[in-house]
Amino acid sequence: METELIEAYYVPESIKLTDFRQESIQVKGRKYTVKYPELTAEHIEEIGASLQANRKDYLAQLTTNEVVDKIDQAIQLWLNPNYRLRRIADALIPAVTGYDQDMVRLELKRYMRTFRKKELLRFLDEEFDQPAILDDFRPRKSGGMSRAYGPNTIFHLFSGNVPGVQLWSLIMGLLLKSAAIGKTSYSEPLLPALFLQSLKEVDERLADAIAILPWKGGTESLDNMAVNWGEAVIVYGSNKTVAEIRKKTPIHKKLLSYGHKISFAMIGKEALTADHYSDTLHKLAEDISIYDQQSCLSPQCVYVEQDGVVSPKQFAQGLAAELSRYHKKRPRAKLTGEEAMSIQNFRNEHSLKSLQSQKTAVYSSKDDTAWTVIYHEEPSFSGSPLNRSVHVYAVDRLEEVADHFQQWESYLQSCGLAVEPARLFSLANILGAAGVNRFSPIGEMNRAKPGWHHDGGFNLMELVRMVDLERDLEYGLEKYDSDVE
């Protein structure tokens, strides 16, 4: 059987790693050998020095538009379904993560489109009135001039639950002309490394300002060396991971952290009419099922308004049926014993409540934990054990739901809405004040657009350092011009 070697890492050409471990994966009659480096703190130090030199000599000399053009060229490669590295990703990422192959293929295609040139230009314009401020001093409306400098180096620490999220962070760093070390998780180390190989095909000198390195989370010597190397640190993961990295990051360094968040959906009675009901259910089931709710953008709670053509309880029953159909088309990934037990405990807890009161009902897959819907007649707010497990709460008016969010403000992320246009801004104002930072249509909850304010903040602006030339300085220096009148 033919075997293809895949490197689950990327380092500059000047770096020669010697110690590796390998893992064999067989997909549809084809065998792949995935190669992982065995790393030490000394490796991180050597790689970091090479990245800094490469940035200084090349990346820092490029204009922002030149960087955008090169990223776009790499992305265009991925938009070809027959591109070799895309075909490898389509085959191996489902094998490594357990996610359905068609789901990965479709979501990866959609995700890559968000990094085309036109989208990156929108992203830059969203954060800077004039993106050229990243290249040179530009005039300010109030007088004087300013320039934005990105950090020389960024350490990115990635979680591995959602394929592709790493690219957002890496591309953000490239736009700031920052060298980067990306620490990937063994649960999904492939896509960032494959993308860097694509970037190398376009411009090897640009790619060699980034290293992609997988290592076991919590490896103190490697984590400490990488944190010390980065002028800025960006961390994705559980609140525990974020807290551990925050303790290691000196106070003078910029730290962006993206920890545990909970998203939810709201279904107005106007979306429960005979002509909208079925489509609403279908799109909501997709929001819940994509990447098995591992994204912080996936809904864990659904609030359904009374007085529609169907009741909230009927809606919960319909959602259960739709999740069952979706599972047959795109099965959920296999769970660990701990994850399966968490869902079983979730079901048992609410099954007991359903025996005590008709205000709770449990609808779930038989003989497995593929999907679970818990119906509540009385509204509240709670997270779920994920993996296609969701609460459905009946409410009289959606505008009253924010009362249940008070103690959860720091955990709120996105809200999917299906309401009439006249209610949009009143709900957005109420929920925005309660802590929600993004609103999207049902069916698009997992597909944040370029330029969105991740967790309510900026992306590039959070990392740059602004340098100002004051207006009086400009005028004051005129007297030193030898040709001044």
C-alpha angles and dihedrals in degrees: 000000000000114000126205120202115224122190110215091199141050129213132166117278091250092063117087113194116192109181120072144157123211136212126195121220125183119203123178096333095316122108123216127189111207114205122209125186121233102227138200132188088256089059090053090050093049094045091047092053091051092050092051092050092048091050093050094047098044124356094052089053095057123093118239090249090054090052090049091051092052094048089049091052090054091047091050088059089057093050089067106088090209095054107127097230093046090053089051090050092048089053103038106036093063089046092051099040101032092232119142112274097228091048092053092046095051097042093045090052092050093045096051090055090065090070099056117125096261091051093048090051090052089049092053093045090051092061103030127041086214115019090200085079084085089062106037145353111292129192119263123220090236092052132268127062135275138193130192120221121195120212114279090229135021128192110207117196110194134197116219104219099097120040115230102022088108091064092060091057096042093049090047088057093048091054087056090048091241126154110233145202111199114198107204130197121245087233089070115003099142113078098059091048092048091048091052088054088055091050088050089056088056099039121351093192091057093047090050091067088072133061124194112202129172119208137153113279115252095029095149100202094050096040093049094048092049094046091049090049096052120081084201131026126208116189131186122187146068121343087254092057092046092050092050093051092044090057090053096047116090114237093244092062124087112247124190113187130187109189136159115335135170126216130191142185132232123207117194122207089249089066090055098069121121092260096047105031099083095046091048091054093047094051094044092051088054092051089053095044104045107108087351093279092297091130117086086229093066116100118249095175132039123197114204122191124230124238097047123129086267124039123240089253092053087048090054090051091049091049090053090053091048092050089051091053092046091051091054090052097040112013121213119253119265113267134225116247089255093052093048091049091051091056092045091052089048090054094044093051093053095038087060090051090050089056090053097044139014088223089086128054133177123213114181145153116274123244094003143043097249095130139354133192120189115195119206123188090196116060123237136138129253141145123243133224087254123221092111097319117136143170120226114200125193114222135179094217128007090217089069096055095087089074087075095055101066098107093038101056095116091052100049117111124156135002123205111209133202105174138118115279094250090067098047102092097038090054093042091053093048095045095039089057088050093057108272111137104183136039124193140164118270107267093035101065095113094047108077113185126237111276096028114147101249109221088350096299138098122266108210097018091059090061105040129092114219121218118196132202105199121229093237090056092056092052095039094057092057090084090064092060105109089216096051117129 
